[in-house]
């Protein structure tokens, strides 16, 4: 079946990319400017017993590729070793920080869809009007503004001056507290992404509005609502879904900067702190985990495109 074959190829490519990422992540320890033992010691005293234990635990006397293979086998099982800084399981620490990053990314993603899709559609339908010009200006500003700068402005205006929202932290774990604490970070993350979605949706809407079947439908007296729902939304779904998948990836990956600005204890802040203290096992685990998440979202987007676009399945049959 073409769909199965297509997805099988994507999974194979995903595995190859993940293998490359894992190799680069493991190489971080070897490429460190200081000795591997010094990096893995962290703040522990460099006694002969401790050094011997580190050497045995991480198999530092084995050849590089032997160590990489053993590390990869453990990584596939979800075992990235222990954090140099805290001594806790890397997998456990990542699991405790990732939900907040995921919530932030999904919050920003929802804001992007709620704001970006209607604006893009309206601008595409009413090309050249005041709304279209204002939307075009927003896309330029939104795509040009760095996320950290937007975050600082939001903190000053809505956190310090107006006091509407907290300016740091991720809440106490309750839903309302989490939403309130993540509102400003989500807006900071969503502004730039919304600009991209607006531009993509507007371009797709303009392309559909210029098609002959839209002109024919209007000539037949089809109502504007039916044209919007029956033709425009359906035919702009494919590029929008593709863009939405990329936006979800960008929302999660872009959380690194935003989490640092707002001191949100998610994966992004954990990554920055781990790099600062040279916690290589933690950096390796986060790199591998984020790469896996990004590739999984890409695979889901490819599957959605196959479902939404029959032409993809037809072309797959012809090639087969």
Secondary structure, DSSP 4 states (H G I P E B T S, - for coil): -HHHHHHHHHHHHHHHHHHHHHHHHHHHHHH-SS-HHHHHHTTS---HHHHHHHHHHTTTTS-HHHHHHHHHHHHHTT---B-TTT-SBHHHHHHHHHHHHHHHHHHHHHHHIIIIIHHHHHHHHTTTSHHHHHHHHHHHHHHHS-HHHHHHHHIIIIIIIS--S-SSS--SSSHHHHHHHHHHHHHHHHHHHHHHHHHHHHHHHHHHHTSHHHHHHHHTT--HHHIIIIIIIHHHHHHHHHHHHHHHHHHHHHHHHHHHHHT--SHHHHHHHHHHTT-HHHHHHHHHHHHHHHHHHHHHHHHHHHHH-HHHHHHHHHH-
